[in-house]
C-alpha cells in the first residue's frame, strides 16, 4: 500500500485543500480522501481504517515519502 498527500488544491465546501491518496500495489485500486492542510497522522490513520482497511485488509508494508504526518503517528 502506498500513500501520499496532495496539497495546494482549491478549498471544497468543508475547507479541505488536499487529498490523501492510497494505492493498493497489488490491485492498483486507488482510494482518495479529502483532507485539510492541518491533517495529523492520527487522522490519516483513521481515514485508512475507515476507507481502505475494510476493502484490502492490513497491508504487509506501507510506502510513503516519509512525510512528518506519517512518521509521527501513523
N, C-alpha and C positions, 0 to 999 in steps of 0.2 A: 504494500500500500504506500503510495507516495502522496504527499500533501504539501500544499504551498498556499501562501496568501497572495492576492492581487489587490492592491490599494490604489487610490487616486481616481476612483470612478465617481461619476456624479451621484449625489445622495439620492436614495429612494425615499418613499413616504415615511419610513421609520428612521431615517438618518444614517442608514448603512452606506458606507463608501467603499466597501471592499467585499471580496468573495474569498471564501475558504474553499480550495479545490482539493478533493480527494480522488485519486485514480487507483483503481484496482489493477495491479500489474498483470494479473492472470487473465481477467476477462476484458480489460481495457474499459470497464464501466466507469463513468465519471459521476461524481456527486458534487453539487455546488451548494454552498450555504452563504447567504448574505451576512456580513459582519460589519460592526462599526470599527473605526481605526483604533479603538481602545480595547479591542478584544483581548482577553487573557488566555493563558494556556489552559486554565480550568474550563473556561467557556468553550474553547476549541475542542477539548476532550469531550465535553457534554454534547457538542454538535456531532462528533464522531459516533458516540454511543447511540444517540437518538436517530441519526440519519444514515449511518453506514454499517455499524456493527450488526444490526438486525438483518441486513442483506448478505453480508460477507463473513460474519463471524470475526474473531480476533485474528488479525494477520500475524504471521511469524515475524515480520520486520516492518518498520516504518522508515521511509526515506523522506528527508526534509532538507532544507538549506540551512539548518541549524539556527533558524530564527529564534531570538530570545524567548518568544512566547512558547515555543516547543520545548526548548531545553530547560525552561524554568519550572513548568508544572505539568506538562503533558505526560 
